[in-house]
Amino acid sequence: MSASAYPLDGVTVLDLGQIYAGPYACFLMAMAGAEVIKIEPPHGEPLRRREGISGGSVPLAMLNANKRGITLNLKHERARELLRRMVGKADVLLENFAPTVMDRLGVGPEALMALNSRLIYASGSGYGRSGPRRDDLAMDLTVQAVGGVMSVTGFPDGPPVKAGPAICDFIAGTHLYGAVVTALFERERTGKGRLVEVAMLDAIFPTMVSNLGMFYGQGDAIPHRTGNRHGGLSVAPYNVYAAKDGYVAIIVVREEHWQNLLTAMGREDLRDDPHFADNETRAANMELVDQLVGDWIATMNKDEAAAMAQRHRVPTAPVRDLDEVVNDPHLHQRGMLQWQDHPKVGRIAAHHSPIQVHGTEPMPLRFHPDLGADNEAVYGDWLGLGQDEIDDLRQAGAI
């Protein structure tokens, strides 16, 4: 494989994604070599409304990196005709509007795939294209709520809490990328495109397998929130412990980890203690286990404690803040984070794609295009419109 070859070279994607889920799926395609054309309404997609807020432009820049940018007013018939023409030359169209939006405009999957039988039409939404919740409005927060995520997040004596990151958006976006690539693989064999869809609610459900294990294991009793302990309360130690200057996360998965932790703590005398004989007994004595590990961690700084446990091959890590994470030499050395000069907020650690394709040089990062920056290049050079027609479409409000 040459240094210039990327897995999705030659694939053209029409990106109608907005906010996080759709744009992230298309970002992954762009970083895999696809030609991604970001299509926004003339006033910009909803994420652009945050640009005036401190740091609000950073998500837009990072999730739409390495894309071309055009404007298109899908409420205008001439714009919809342009989309149909672009679909004739594209491989993928991705959108994460409410399920009925594109159909109501006459450019839904059935209509567009009739124009191009090889088209992969990818649809992302909160609840999917079918089912009684189909038309409910959905965002990451509301899907965390209705999907049970908030009910299992937080401490037993506190209220439900959302996860800090936008987990529903990004898990759905990752699945949407996988759905597109799966359909592209199938198309290599059949020559035909396919409609694929991902619902945020569907995608988030499997992440709660530990919590569901406790739910069913207790005879369908509603489990309480477990804080930083294991979601199913079936692994110990599994917690976040206070050090002198912060916190340390420790999890023991195998018996070897427990034996190694006893060595790290200098408590080999507990190897035959029946309270800690195996994971089942440790889980039954979780308070005692946490007290033992917590007392040991409390004698050290977080980095010292984590390093000590890691030297003894125990899965451990200090709890780091965002400043520590964006300056992590490991992430920078691997190329996942790269220092970039953002036009509004200055120097930032921008993320690359988590998908590393060995044998190919990582694609250089370039931030999102300005609104409509590539109208002339895409509509003129790629689609073949003359400058007078482009100007007329702009005057008419179609682009």
C-alpha positions in Angstrom: 0.0 0.0 0.0 1.4 3.4 -1.0 1.8 6.2 1.5 -0.9 8.1 -0.3 -3.5 5.4 -0.4 -6.4 5.5 2.1 -9.1 2.9 2.5 -11.9 5.2 1.3 -10.1 6.8 -1.5 -12.5 7.5 -4.4 -15.6 7.5 -2.2 -17.7 10.7 -2.3 -19.9 11.4 0.7 -22.7 14.0 0.9 -22.7 15.0 4.5 -26.0 16.5 5.7 -25.1 15.8 9.3 -25.6 18.2 12.1 -24.4 18.8 15.6 -22.4 15.7 16.6 -23.5 12.2 15.5 -23.7 12.7 11.8 -20.7 15.0 11.5 -18.5 12.6 13.5 -19.5 9.7 11.3 -18.5 11.7 8.2 -15.3 13.0 9.9 -14.2 9.3 10.3 -14.9 8.8 6.6 -13.0 11.9 5.7 -10.0 10.8 7.7 -10.2 7.4 6.0 -9.8 9.1 2.6 -13.3 9.8 1.5 -14.2 13.1 -0.3 -16.7 14.5 2.1 -18.9 17.4 1.1 -20.4 19.1 4.1 -23.8 20.5 3.1 -25.4 23.2 5.3 -28.3 25.6 4.9 -27.3 29.1 4.0 -27.4 30.2 7.6 -25.3 27.2 8.7 -26.0 24.0 10.6 -27.1 24.3 14.3 -23.6 23.9 15.6 -22.5 27.2 14.1 -24.9 29.0 16.4 -22.4 28.2 19.2 -19.5 30.0 17.5 -20.0 33.2 19.4 -19.8 31.4 22.8 -16.3 31.0 24.3 -14.9 27.8 22.8 -18.1 27.1 21.0 -16.4 27.0 17.6 -14.0 24.2 18.6 -16.5 21.3 18.2 -17.5 22.6 14.8 -13.9 22.8 13.7 -12.9 19.4 15.0 -15.9 17.3 13.8 -15.9 18.8 10.3 -12.2 18.7 9.7 -10.9 17.7 6.3 -14.3 18.3 4.6 -15.3 20.6 1.8 -18.2 23.0 2.6 -21.2 24.1 0.6 -24.5 25.7 1.3 -27.9 24.4 0.0 -31.4 25.4 1.0 -33.4 22.2 0.8 -36.6 24.2 1.2 -36.0 25.5 -2.3 -36.9 23.3 -5.3 -33.9 24.3 -7.3 -31.7 23.3 -4.3 -33.4 19.9 -4.1 -32.7 19.5 -7.8 -29.1 20.3 -7.2 -29.0 17.6 -4.5 -30.5 15.1 -6.9 -27.8 15.9 -9.4 -25.1 15.5 -6.7 -26.6 12.2 -5.6 -26.1 10.9 -9.2 -22.3 11.3 -8.7 -22.0 10.4 -5.0 -21.5 7.1 -3.2 -23.0 8.0 0.2 -25.5 10.4 1.5 -25.7 10.7 5.3 -28.2 12.7 7.3 -29.3 12.8 10.9 -32.5 14.8 10.7 -35.8 13.7 12.2 -36.9 10.6 10.3 -39.6 12.2 8.2 -37.8 15.4 7.1 -36.1 14.2 3.9 -39.2 12.3 2.8 -41.4 15.4 3.2 -39.0 17.3 1.0 -39.1 14.6 -1.6 -35.5 13.6 -1.2 -35.8 10.7 1.1 -34.0 7.4 0.6 -36.5 5.8 -1.8 -36.5 8.8 -4.1 -32.7 9.3 -4.1 -31.8 5.6 -4.4 -34.1 5.5 -7.4 -31.8 8.0 -9.1 -28.6 6.1 -8.1 -29.0 2.4 -7.3 -25.4 2.4 -5.9 -26.1 5.0 -3.3 -25.6 4.2 0.3 -28.2 6.3 2.2 -27.3 6.5 5.9 -29.9 7.8 8.4 -29.2 8.7 12.0 -31.9 9.7 14.5 -32.8 9.6 18.1 -35.3 6.7 18.0 -35.1 5.3 14.4 -37.3 5.3 11.4 -40.0 3.1 12.9 -41.6 2.5 16.3 -43.9 4.5 18.5 -41.2 7.0 19.6 -40.1 7.7 16.0 -41.3 11.3 15.9 -40.2 12.3 19.4 -37.5 15.0 19.4 -34.2 13.7 20.6 -30.8 15.0 21.7 -28.0 13.4 23.6 -29.3 14.5 27.0 -32.9 13.2 26.4 -31.6 9.9 25.0 -29.4 9.4 28.1 -32.6 10.0 30.1 -35.0 7.8 28.2 -32.4 5.1 27.6 -31.6 4.5 31.2 -28.1 5.9 31.2 -28.9 8.7 33.7 -30.7 6.2 36.0 -27.5 4.2 36.5 -25.1 7.2 36.7 -24.3 8.9 39.9 -24.2 7.9 43.5 -26.9 5.9 45.4 -27.8 8.9 47.6 -27.9 11.4 44.8 -30.2 12.2 41.8 -29.7 10.7 38.3 -26.8 12.3 36.5 -25.9 12.6 32.8 -22.6 11.3 31.6 -20.1 14.1 31.1 -19.4 13.4 27.4 -22.1 13.3 24.7 -21.9 9.5 24.7 -25.2 8.8 22.9 -24.2 11.2 20.0 -20.7 9.7 19.5 -21.6 6.1 20.0 -24.4 6.5 17.4 -22.0 8.3 15.1 -19.5 5.5 15.4 -22.1 2.9 14.6 -23.3 5.1 11.7 -19.8 5.0 10.3 -19.7 1.2 10.7 -23.1 0.9 9.0 -21.8 2.9 5.9 -18.6 1.0 5.6 -20.5 -2.3 5.9 -22.9 -1.2 3.1 -19.9 -0.1 1.0 -18.4 -3.6 1.5 -21.6 -5.3 0.4 -21.8 -3.0 -2.6 -18.5 -4.3 -3.8 -20.1 -7.7 -4.2 -23.6 -6.8 -5.3 -23.2 -3.4 -7.1 -26.2 -2.1 -5.2 -26.6 0.5 -2.5 -28.7 0.2 0.6 -30.5 2.2 3.3 -28.8 1.9 6.6 -29.9 3.6 9.8 -28.7 3.9 13.4 -30.9 5.1 16.3 -29.2 6.7 19.3 -31.4 4.8 21.7 -30.6 1.4 20.0 -26.9 2.2 20.1 -26.7 3.2 23.7 -28.6 0.2 25.1 -25.7 -2.4 24.9 -23.4 -0.2 26.9 -25.4 -1.0 30.0 -24.7 -4.7 30.0 -23.2 -4.6 33.6 -26.2 -2.7 34.9 -28.6 -5.0 33.2 -26.8 -8.0 34.6 -27.6 -6.8 38.1 -31.1 -5.9 37.1 -31.9 -9.4 35.9 -29.8 -11.0 38.6 -31.9 -9.4 41.3 -35.2 -10.6 39.9 -35.9 -7.5 37.8 -35.5 -5.3 40.9 -34.5 -1.7 39.9 -30.8 -1.4 40.7 -29.6 1.7 42.5 -26.8 3.9 41.2 -23.4 2.6 42.0 -21.2 5.7 41.8 -17.7 4.7 40.7 -18.2 1.1 41.5 -19.0 -1.6 39.0 -22.4 -1.1 37.4 -23.4 -4.6 38.3 -21.6 -4.6 41.7 -20.0 -7.8 40.6 -16.3 -6.8 40.5 -14.1 -5.8 43.4 -12.0 -3.8 43.7 -13.5 -1.6 41.1 -13.6 2.0 42.3 -12.0 5.4 42.4 -9.9 6.0 45.5 -8.7 9.3 47.0 -5.0 10.0 47.0 -3.2 12.9 48.6 -3.6 15.1 45.5 -6.5 13.6 43.6 -8.0 10.3 42.7 -6.9 6.9 41.3 -9.1 4.3 39.4 -8.4 0.6 40.1 -10.1 -2.4 38.6 -9.2 -6.1 39.2 -10.5 -8.3 36.4 -8.4 -11.5 36.9 -7.2 -13.2 40.1 -3.7 -12.5 38.9 -4.5 -8.8 39.2 -5.6 -9.2 42.8 -2.5 -11.1 43.8 -0.4 -8.5 42.1 -2.2 -5.7 44.0 -1.6 -7.5 47.3 2.1 -7.5 46.4 2.0 -3.8 45.5 0.3 -3.0 48.8 2.7 -5.1 50.8 -0.2 -7.3 52.0 0.8 -10.7 50.9 -0.5 -11.8 54.3 -4.0 -11.6 52.9 -3.5 -14.1 50.1 -5.3 -16.8 52.1 -7.9 -14.6 53.8 -11.3 -16.1 53.0 -12.8 -12.6 52.6 -10.8 -12.1 49.5 -10.5 -15.7 48.2 -12.0 -14.9 44.7 -14.0 -12.2 42.9 -17.3 -13.5 44.3 -16.2 -13.2 47.9 -14.5 -9.9 47.3 -17.7 -8.5 45.7 -19.6 -9.8 48.8 -17.1 -7.9 51.0 -16.9 -4.8 48.8 -16.8 -2.3 51.7 -13.9 -4.2 53.3 -12.0 -4.3 49.9 -12.5 -0.6 49.2 -11.3 0.2 52.7 -8.2 -1.8 52.3 -7.3 -0.3 48.9 -8.4 3.2 49.8 -6.2 3.3 52.9 -3.2 2.3 50.7 -3.9 4.8 48.0 -4.4 7.6 50.6 -0.7 7.4 51.5 0.5 8.5 48.1 0.1 11.1 45.3 -2.2 9.9 42.5 0.6 9.5 39.9 2.8 7.7 42.4 0.0 5.3 43.4 -0.9 4.6 39.8 2.7 4.0 38.8 3.2 1.6 41.7 0.1 -0.5 40.8 1.0 -0.5 37.1 4.5 -1.7 37.9 2.8 -4.7 39.4 0.5 -5.2 36.4 -2.7 -4.0 38.0 -5.1 -2.0 35.7 -4.8 1.4 37.3 -4.8 5.1 36.2 -4.9 8.5 37.8 -8.0 10.5 37.4 -6.8 13.4 35.2 -8.4 16.7 34.3 -8.7 18.0 30.8 -5.5 20.0 31.0 -3.6 16.9 31.8 -5.3 14.9 29.0 -4.7 17.4 26.2 -1.1 17.5 27.1 -0.7 13.8 27.3 2.6 12.8 25.6 1.1 9.3 24.8 -1.8 10.7 22.8 0.5 13.2 21.0 3.2 10.6 20.2 0.5 8.3 18.6 -0.8 11.2 16.6 -4.3 11.1 18.1 -3.8 14.6 19.4 -2.1 17.3 17.3 -1.4 20.9 18.2 -3.3 23.2 15.8 -3.9 27.0 15.7 -7.6 27.6 15.9 -8.6 31.0 14.4 -10.7 32.0 17.4 -9.4 30.3 20.5 -5.7 29.8 19.6 -3.6 26.7 20.2 -5.7 23.6 20.8 -5.0 19.8 20.8 -7.2 18.7 18.0 -8.1 15.0 17.7 -7.3 12.8 14.7 -9.3 9.7 13.9 -9.1 6.9 16.4 -8.9 4.5 13.5 -5.3 4.1 12.6 -4.6 2.4 9.3 -1.1 1.0 9.3 1.0 1.3 6.1 -0.5 4.7 5.3 0.7 8.1 6.5 -1.9 9.7 8.7 -3.9 12.4 6.9 -2.9 15.9 7.8 -5.6 17.7 9.8 -7.3 20.9 8.5 -10.1 22.6 10.3 -13.7 22.9 9.0 -14.4 25.1 6.0 -16.0 28.4 6.3 -19.7 28.4 5.5 -20.1 27.9 1.7 -16.4 28.1 1.2 -16.4 25.4 -1.6 -19.6 26.4 -3.4 -17.8 27.4 -6.6 -15.5 24.4 -6.5 -18.2 21.8 -5.9 -21.0 23.3 -7.9 -18.7 24.5 -10.7 -15.7 22.1 -11.0 -17.4 19.0 -9.7 -21.1 19.4 -10.7 -20.3 21.3 -13.9 -22.4 24.5 -13.3 -21.4 27.7 -14.9 -20.6 30.8 -12.8 -23.7 32.6 -14.0 -25.9 29.7 -12.9 -24.2 29.6 -9.5 -24.7 33.3 -9.1 -28.3 32.9 -10.0 -28.8 30.1 -7.5 -27.3 32.3 -4.8 -29.5 35.2 -5.8 -32.6 32.9 -5.7 -31.7 31.7 -2.2 -31.2 28.1 -3.3 -27.5 28.0 -2.1 
